Amino acid sequence: MQKNKLCEVLGMEKPIIQGPMSWVSTAPLVAAVCEAGGFGVLGTAMATPEFIRTQIQEVKKHTENPFGFNMGFHPDFLSNEYFDEILEIIKEEQPTAVHLDALCNINRAFAEKCFAKWHETGIKIIVKVFTMADAKLAEEVGADVVIVKGWEGGGHLTAQTTMVLVPQAADLLQIPVVASGGIADGRGMAAAISLGADGIEMGTAFLAAKETDIHENAKKAVLEAGDFSTVELGSSANSPCRQVKNELSKEVLQIEKLYSKSEAGPMVEALVGNSLRIAMKDGDTQEKGAVMAGQIVPLVKEIKPASVIVSDTIAECKEVLQKNLNFCF
């Protein structure tokens, strides 16, 4: 049997990447996903080098399996000093991969510079994109894996759906393609594979995992969410995101309705700056905090160990794909 291309590149057993989420994807969850055969990723984008090093070391205490850490990826985000510090951490701690939130319009020269230095350490490079132009550019400058994320997903998003992005990426790229956005079980995984993906990334599905170290109020907000419980906001600040509706989202949407983009942007940034921490750590999920979850959040109905989430997803995917072999046309 041919080995899964994604598993071969990243060295894990099961083609499921746990999506990095700030204040959520810390060492306990990442290690649990890795021990279950998936690929855990620390949500460390924009974190201090000290925090990144500590989290990597903590994961290594609990698993010998491959894992990664997450970084924002834009010339404005990575000063020379910061880049050098992260490079030193990679050399010394040897995580398997760096997972880059590239957003849109990757800077080719900057990517070539970063990728070359990172690859010299032996680390793999995973790039998350929203467009085919960025997907192709990422491959050309040396990405080992490309994740295409659809509008359905939680957190940062753009305008195209996962179902639209995945087959285009599968036709365009030679490196492994991972589907992200709107996937929380084996049915979604089977759909992604049928569209040409080599694996999936899930974030929302792990929000209520037993090992996820967030406030119980945040897990409760996830478990109680329905099919119209999320909302898109933040476009005025050039950073559209999806979160569970609450008083904060109402206030942001009202600002974006009443003011011009140039006026609303700074106001929105001031409101949402610490909203993730406020929800995930302080437990205020109603007034000032943001629970970022995808449209698929209604499928998350109970708290489960990460190992069960991974194994159930794989088992259901296999069952659905086998059943579809007998589909009558």
Secondary structure per residue as TSV (DSSP state, phi and psi in degrees):
chain	resnum	aa	ss	phi	psi
A	1	M	-	360.0	135.5
A	2	Q	-	-69.2	135.4
A	3	K	-	-75.2	142.7
A	4	N	-	-58.6	131.4
A	5	K	H	-63.6	-40.0
A	6	L	H	-66.6	-44.3
A	7	C	H	-62.1	-37.0
A	8	E	H	-66.1	-41.2
A	9	V	H	-70.2	-43.6
A	10	L	H	-95.3	-11.7
A	11	G	-	80.6	15.4
A	12	M	-	-99.5	173.1
A	13	E	S	-87.5	-37.8
A	14	K	S	-123.3	135.8
A	15	P	S	-79.3	57.6
A	16	I	E	-126.4	120.5
A	17	I	E	-100.5	130.5
A	18	Q	E	-83.5	116.8
A	19	G	-	-64.2	137.0
A	20	P	-	-74.2	133.4
A	21	M	-	-135.5	125.3
A	22	S	T	-59.9	137.3
A	23	W	T	68.1	3.0
A	24	V	T	-119.8	-53.9
A	25	S	S	-85.2	72.6
A	26	T	-	-98.4	-179.8
A	27	A	H	-52.8	-42.2
A	28	P	H	-59.3	-44.9
A	29	L	H	-68.3	-46.1
A	30	V	H	-58.8	-46.8
A	31	A	H	-63.9	-38.6
A	32	A	H	-65.3	-41.3
A	33	V	H	-64.4	-42.7
A	34	C	H	-63.5	-42.3
A	35	E	H	-64.6	-25.0
A	36	A	T	-83.2	-3.1
A	37	G	T	101.8	-6.8
A	38	G	S	-86.5	-169.6
A	39	F	B	-119.7	106.8
A	40	G	E	-83.7	145.9
A	41	V	E	-132.5	123.8
A	42	L	E	-67.9	133.9
A	43	G	-	-86.0	75.5
A	44	T	-	-113.3	16.7
A	45	A	T	-56.2	128.1
A	46	M	T	69.6	8.8
A	47	A	-	-74.7	163.2
A	48	T	-	-71.0	151.6
A	49	P	H	-55.1	-37.6
A	50	E	H	-61.8	-42.0
A	51	F	H	-66.5	-43.0
A	52	I	H	-60.2	-47.3
A	53	R	H	-60.7	-46.0
A	54	T	H	-61.7	-42.3
A	55	Q	H	-67.2	-41.4
A	56	I	H	-60.9	-44.9
A	57	Q	H	-63.2	-36.8
A	58	E	H	-67.5	-40.8
A	59	V	H	-60.8	-43.7
A	60	K	H	-64.6	-21.7
A	61	K	H	-69.8	-24.1
A	62	H	H	-114.2	-7.6
A	63	T	-	-154.9	148.2
A	64	E	-	-103.3	2.9
A	65	N	S	-81.7	159.7
A	66	P	-	-65.5	147.1
A	67	F	E	-155.9	171.1
A	68	G	E	-135.6	177.1
A	69	F	E	-133.2	155.0
A	70	N	E	-103.4	142.6
A	71	M	E	-138.8	144.6
A	72	G	E	-68.0	148.8
A	73	F	-	-133.3	95.5
A	74	H	S	-160.7	142.7
A	75	P	T	-51.8	-33.1
A	76	D	T	-71.2	-23.6
A	77	F	T	-85.0	-25.8
A	78	L	-	-116.7	90.2
A	79	S	-	-67.5	161.5
A	80	N	H	-58.1	-41.7
A	81	E	H	-64.7	-45.4
A	82	Y	H	-63.8	-45.8
A	83	F	H	-58.1	-44.7
A	84	D	H	-63.5	-38.6
A	85	E	H	-66.0	-41.9
A	86	I	H	-66.3	-40.1
A	87	L	H	-60.0	-41.0
A	88	E	H	-65.2	-38.7
A	89	I	H	-62.6	-44.3
A	90	I	H	-59.7	-44.5
A	91	K	H	-62.6	-40.7
A	92	E	H	-83.7	-38.6
A	93	E	H	-95.5	-22.3
A	94	Q	-	56.2	52.5
A	95	P	-	-66.1	159.9
A	96	T	S	-72.0	-39.8
A	97	A	E	-149.1	153.5
A	98	V	E	-106.1	132.1
A	99	H	E	-108.1	116.2
A	100	L	E	-105.7	123.5
A	101	D	E	-83.8	91.9
A	102	A	-	-81.1	-16.2
A	103	L	-	55.1	-128.1
A	104	C	S	-120.8	155.7
A	105	N	S	61.4	65.8
A	106	I	-	-62.6	135.8
A	107	N	-	-81.2	112.9
A	108	R	H	-60.0	-49.0
A	109	A	H	-62.6	-41.7
A	110	F	H	-65.2	-42.9
A	111	A	H	-64.1	-42.9
A	112	E	H	-59.7	-42.4
A	113	K	H	-63.9	-48.9
A	114	C	H	-66.7	-47.3
A	115	F	H	-62.0	-40.5
A	116	A	H	-61.5	-44.9
A	117	K	H	-69.0	-39.3
A	118	W	H	-66.4	-42.9
A	119	H	H	-65.0	-27.5
A	120	E	H	-61.9	-24.2
A	121	T	T	-85.0	-11.9
A	122	G	T	94.0	0.3
A	123	I	-	-77.5	148.0
A	124	K	E	-86.3	154.0
A	125	I	E	-121.5	118.7
A	126	I	E	-107.1	127.6
A	127	V	E	-120.7	126.8
A	128	K	E	-98.0	127.8
A	129	V	E	-133.0	169.1
A	130	F	S	-120.2	-8.5
A	131	T	S	-133.6	157.9
A	132	M	H	-70.1	-32.0
A	133	A	H	-60.6	-44.3
A	134	D	H	-72.2	-33.2
A	135	A	H	-61.2	-47.1
A	136	K	H	-67.2	-41.4
A	137	L	H	-62.1	-42.4
A	138	A	H	-59.0	-43.5
A	139	E	H	-64.0	-43.5
A	140	E	H	-63.1	-33.1
A	141	V	T	-94.2	3.3
A	142	G	T	117.1	11.0
A	143	A	-	-60.9	144.2
A	144	D	S	-91.3	-28.3
A	145	V	E	-143.8	140.4
A	146	V	E	-117.5	130.9
A	147	I	E	-105.4	128.7
A	148	V	E	-106.3	124.5
A	149	K	E	-111.6	127.9
A	150	G	-	-88.9	168.2
A	151	W	T	-60.2	-23.3
A	152	E	T	-69.4	-20.7
A	153	G	S	-70.0	165.1
A	154	G	S	-82.6	165.7
A	155	G	E	70.9	-144.4
A	156	H	E	-65.0	141.9
A	157	L	-	-153.8	165.3
A	158	T	-	-130.3	-151.1
A	159	A	S	-100.3	-11.2
A	160	Q	S	-100.4	150.4
A	161	T	-	-87.0	161.0
A	162	T	H	-59.6	-41.6
A	163	M	H	-62.4	-29.9
A	164	V	H	-79.9	-40.1
A	165	L	H	-72.8	-42.5
A	166	V	H	-61.7	-51.0
A	167	P	H	-64.1	-32.6
A	168	Q	H	-63.8	-45.9
A	169	A	H	-65.2	-39.5
A	170	A	H	-62.7	-36.2
A	171	D	H	-74.9	-28.5
A	172	L	H	-88.2	-34.9
A	173	L	-	-106.8	153.6
A	174	Q	S	-98.6	-25.4
A	175	I	S	-81.1	164.9
A	176	P	-	-58.6	139.8
A	177	V	E	-112.0	131.5
A	178	V	E	-116.9	133.4
A	179	A	E	-92.4	135.4
A	180	S	E	-140.3	140.9
A	181	G	S	108.3	112.4
A	182	G	S	79.9	22.5
A	183	I	-	-123.4	122.3
A	184	A	-	-140.4	6.2
A	185	D	S	-159.0	-174.0
A	186	G	H	-68.0	-26.8
A	187	R	H	-65.7	-44.0
A	188	G	H	-64.7	-37.8
A	189	M	H	-65.0	-42.6
A	190	A	H	-62.3	-39.7
A	191	A	H	-63.4	-43.1
A	192	A	H	-63.0	-43.3
A	193	I	H	-64.7	-39.8
A	194	S	H	-63.0	-28.6
A	195	L	T	-83.5	-7.4
A	196	G	T	116.2	1.8
A	197	A	-	-73.5	150.7
A	198	D	S	-91.0	-10.5
A	199	G	E	-179.1	-175.6
A	200	I	E	-130.2	159.2
A	201	E	E	-118.4	131.6
A	202	M	E	-123.9	133.1
A	203	G	S	-114.2	-58.3
A	204	T	G	-54.0	-39.1
A	205	A	G	-59.3	-25.7
A	206	F	G	-97.3	-1.5
A	207	L	T	-60.4	-35.5
A	208	A	T	-103.4	18.8
A	209	A	B	-63.4	149.9
A	210	K	T	-57.4	-37.4
A	211	E	T	-85.4	-7.0
A	212	T	-	-69.7	118.1
A	213	D	-	-90.1	71.3
A	214	I	S	-128.5	168.5
A	215	H	-	-63.4	144.1
A	216	E	H	-60.6	-29.2
A	217	N	H	-62.9	-35.4
A	218	A	H	-68.0	-42.5
A	219	K	H	-63.8	-38.2
A	220	K	H	-62.8	-41.8
A	221	A	H	-61.5	-36.6
A	222	V	H	-67.7	-47.9
A	223	L	H	-66.0	-27.4
A	224	E	T	-92.9	-3.7
A	225	A	-	-70.8	144.3
A	226	G	-	-111.6	-166.1
A	227	D	T	-74.5	-15.8
A	228	F	T	-122.3	33.7
A	229	S	-	-88.9	-8.8
A	230	T	E	-107.8	160.4
A	231	V	E	-145.3	149.0
A	232	E	E	-98.4	131.0
A	233	L	E	-153.3	171.9
A	234	G	-	94.4	6.7
A	235	S	G	-64.8	-26.3
A	236	S	G	-64.8	-26.3
A	237	A	G	-96.7	14.2
A	238	N	T	58.4	30.7
A	239	S	-	-146.6	64.8
A	240	P	-	-61.7	134.8
A	241	C	E	-135.6	158.6
A	242	R	E	-112.1	131.9
A	243	Q	E	-143.7	167.6
A	244	V	E	-71.2	135.5
A	245	K	-	-62.0	139.0
A	246	N	S	-162.3	-167.9
A	247	E	H	-65.4	-35.1
A	248	L	H	-62.1	-46.6
A	249	S	H	-63.8	-37.0
A	250	K	H	-61.5	-42.5
A	251	E	H	-65.9	-42.9
A	252	V	H	-63.6	-45.7
A	253	L	H	-63.3	-36.2
A	254	Q	H	-65.5	-41.9
A	255	I	H	-62.1	-44.5
A	256	E	H	-69.2	-21.8
A	257	K	H	-80.4	-39.1
A	258	L	H	-88.5	-25.3
A	259	Y	S	-116.3	159.5
A	260	S	-	-67.3	164.0
A	261	K	H	-59.5	-42.8
A	262	S	H	-65.9	-31.7
A	263	E	H	-79.9	-40.5
A	264	A	H	-71.6	-35.3
A	265	G	H	-51.2	-56.8
A	266	P	H	-62.1	-35.0
A	267	M	H	-65.2	-43.2
A	268	V	H	-66.9	-43.7
A	269	E	H	-59.1	-39.5
A	270	A	H	-65.8	-35.1
A	271	L	H	-73.1	-40.6
A	272	V	H	-98.9	-0.9
A	273	G	T	-50.7	-44.4
A	274	N	T	-113.5	17.8
A	275	S	H	-64.6	-32.8
A	276	L	H	-66.4	-47.8
A	277	R	H	-62.0	-40.2
A	278	I	H	-60.0	-39.6
A	279	A	H	-78.7	-49.0
A	280	M	H	-75.8	-33.0
A	281	K	T	-105.6	-40.5
A	282	D	T	-87.3	-22.3
A	283	G	-	89.3	7.2
A	284	D	-	-86.2	93.1
A	285	T	T	-98.7	1.6
A	286	Q	T	-108.6	-41.8
A	287	E	T	-102.3	-56.6
A	288	K	T	-118.4	-10.3
A	289	G	-	-98.5	160.6
A	290	A	-	-123.6	124.4
A	291	V	-	-101.7	103.9
A	292	M	-	-85.2	114.5
A	293	A	-	-141.7	154.7
A	294	G	-	-84.1	172.2
A	295	Q	T	-62.4	-18.8
A	296	I	T	-81.5	2.8
A	297	V	G	-55.2	-29.1
A	298	P	G	-61.3	-18.4
A	299	L	G	-78.3	-11.8
A	300	V	-	-89.8	100.5
A	301	K	-	-110.9	-13.1
A	302	E	S	-155.2	159.1
A	303	I	-	-79.6	125.3
A	304	K	B	-133.5	153.7
A	305	P	-	-62.2	147.7
A	306	A	H	-57.5	-34.9
A	307	S	H	-62.3	-36.1
A	308	V	H	-71.2	-40.5
A	309	I	H	-58.6	-45.5
A	310	V	H	-66.5	-49.6
A	311	S	H	-67.3	-39.8
A	312	D	H	-63.8	-39.6
A	313	T	H	-64.0	-45.1
A	314	I	H	-64.6	-45.8
A	315	A	H	-62.5	-44.1
A	316	E	H	-68.2	-37.4
A	317	C	H	-60.6	-46.9
A	318	K	H	-61.2	-41.2
A	319	E	H	-63.1	-43.8
A	320	V	H	-66.6	-44.2
A	321	L	H	-64.1	-39.0
A	322	Q	H	-66.1	-42.8
A	323	K	H	-61.9	-38.4
A	324	N	H	-68.2	-19.7
A	325	L	T	-63.2	-26.0
A	326	N	T	-99.9	11.7
A	327	F	-	-65.9	134.9
A	328	C	-	-93.6	131.5
A	329	F	-	-106.8	360.0
